[in-house]
């Protein structure tokens, strides 16, 4: 039994016809399962096989109705896609199930995985697919008053298709009354045996939430009985926009998903596209990409570091850390021209070669930064008040973290050494030497300690990039690389035609589907790209780490105080745009 | 030093004018100093070194709409900010800025200060309660608990000094420090009083009643315009008051070498402590509410009591020796 792969296992258990395979361009095993069996199959894969699939990585759906179908594709209306991951096997598994328009419902798997709740709500919100047995199936990203399901193909994608926007008084009242929190809807008690609870509305405008996030607290005195996060205020429909953009012009939109992660987003997106198109990125481009990603990792961690210290009341570090972040942006600006949203990676490589003198800039930073990190250790990490506010707060165990789909530093703080850069290396990360720091207790302090150490490791990677930058082209000469390298265009007509087409309507990416899995600044970030052989994606799913982390809030903040909630939020390192997309 | 007699009305006018000029000035000073320690510029545009930013701020506060939330308890809402300003200003009557330069030389000076600072707690509680806002209420609750607990040993921490001098009059206490500042024999008293003083003025790291990242602005979330301004000025007056008291009680008040007049010595020392207050704000995080309570009751209170006990024993022993009583 042990050596069998999921397809064989499932066929043994559920019969030959229950499971059919599909070939995907990203080498993730993709299986079709009938919708009635989906819950059973997932339960089997999670709890009954050896080397089980413990992590529910993502649930999403595809509206197949407008797709240019390939032969033998089993779904023609709606498809729900589950991505699960096995730590023991170090592999992802993609389970798909077809649904027809007249019966858009599936059994809920919330009893199987805690974190299924929000994913199922999102699928319901975006596609109108019902999940039977879900405890609270309501819209999550769109306003409760919204008409229609945005990611369906018939839903308009542009404001101009929807008529002028008006906000008259009556509408304001209606929208606001819908936002009024009603404890009963969430199954929350308004009083216990000996006290009345207070419901405190934190956000959407609040200095401690770092963005338009709303958390409703059920308080007994200052103790949190329950917390209900309400997200979606930052939702901009990044996934829907992908369906209207060309593969090339979508890159700037990715910058804005985790807006602190800069080119990390570009990379996650492009890896998926390059897998689809079969583009091999030249070595120099890979190393440049790694170097810029690590610069942005440090920049993102610095913002987190400073604001976290500020959340627990320390006013000064944020200024020092933003100053250092400026030094990173000096490098980024010299290389990319942009700062927070550099929009600099391209299909098949990067936009330009490194500028003259980049070595000096990078070297200066490598020499400058370790000293500052030591200073911050003394100022923040070793400060006893800081420790008092973060040690033993917001603890979750390795098991709970996996159950909730936590990734990145939040998972590593529980003691699990799991970093996609090591486990499933991409963009040449296997060629670099660096350690994956882990924590022990899984509390806020450990999460901070892991991130601080990560900055040192990122610096190590940057140093290796500086010393071993290979020579060669900065962009692939694959015809789909965009914009194509121009020097050949003047020599033969074929290249000129490709160049003209790729620049005017953008590259045509061959049909298929591929998911990239990258270790972004906040955790595992994936783009699941589906192409039907057109100039724009047919469907683009963005799996972000912050979404999964924010869902944990209600679970991990129970029993702590309001002040602790701010430590927990601060230590989590989320970005609102990364939650809502 | 001879006691000069100045008309009391002049003294009152002088003190009031001084305080009400310096307090807003402190806002500028704090912003500049914080900026200096945080590697930025701070307000530097209006006037020389940006001092006129104070004027701009005050004007802005005066011209803002005087808005009272419709759900607030009107009279209490209006009275609360006045209480803080009045009690702090009243406390200043017992501070001797120089020999004879004092509004009223109460023989119960210190007790008067303690009474006034207890009254000051009402402004937080009433302000938070009258706002009828959950954040304000949480802030007020925290503030009440904090002020009441820290007042306990704030009073006790001063008693060592009172024992050594045998007087509640601040002038007498300062005179008694001609040979040695009380910070030396009463070092524990000084430390605990300073900590309690920071808690009384609810400044970082003791600013939990208004903890910005948690409670937005805590008890004064709903206040705007000049009512907010009064809370603001009250806080800075409080800093000056605690600094002046530390100087009087532990650092010899106006005493100092003769090349500078006494009042200058007083002001120099006072500003040294104001700087300390601001530096604390620039460097420390904020403990949690229950940690603060624990620190107060479990550490500071025993330390204060111990200090008082030892001081009393020594004083008793010395007076016994004077009177030739054999123990």
Contacts between the chains, C-beta under 8 A, distances in Angstrom:
chain1	res1	chain2	res2	distance
A	198	B	134	6.4
A	200	B	134	5.2
A	200	B	135	7.6
A	200	B	138	7.6
A	201	B	134	7.8
A	206	B	216	6.5
A	207	B	212	5.7
A	207	B	213	5.7
A	207	B	216	6.2
A	208	B	213	4.2
A	208	B	214	5.8
A	222	B	138	6.7
A	222	B	142	7.9
A	222	B	289	6.7
A	309	B	285	6.8
A	310	B	213	6.6
A	311	B	213	4.8
A	312	B	213	7.7
A	312	B	285	4.6
A	312	B	286	6.3
A	313	B	204	6.2
A	313	B	205	6.6
A	313	B	207	7.4
A	313	B	211	6.8
A	313	B	213	6.9
A	313	B	284	7.5
A	313	B	285	4.4
A	313	B	286	2.6
A	314	B	283	7.6
A	314	B	284	6.7
A	314	B	285	3.9
A	314	B	286	7.7
A	315	B	34	7.3
A	315	B	38	7.5
A	315	B	204	7.1
A	315	B	281	6.6
A	315	B	282	6.3
A	316	B	34	7.9
A	316	B	37	6.4
A	316	B	38	5.0
A	316	B	282	5.1
A	316	B	283	6.4
A	319	B	38	4.0
A	319	B	39	5.9
A	319	B	40	6.1
A	320	B	38	7.4
A	320	B	39	6.5
A	323	B	39	5.9
A	379	B	283	8.0
A	383	B	284	7.7
A	383	B	285	6.3
A	385	B	205	6.4
A	385	B	284	6.0
A	385	B	285	4.6
A	385	B	286	7.4
A	385	B	287	5.4
A	386	B	285	5.1
A	388	B	287	6.0
A	388	B	288	7.2
A	388	B	291	5.6
A	389	B	285	6.4
A	389	B	286	7.7
A	389	B	287	6.7
A	389	B	288	6.1
A	389	B	291	7.9
A	561	B	288	6.6
A	561	B	289	7.0
A	561	B	290	7.2
A	562	B	138	7.1
A	562	B	214	5.6
A	562	B	215	7.7
A	563	B	208	7.6
A	563	B	211	6.9
A	563	B	214	5.4
A	563	B	288	4.6
A	563	B	289	6.1
A	564	B	288	6.9
A	565	B	214	7.8
A	566	B	213	5.3
A	566	B	214	5.2
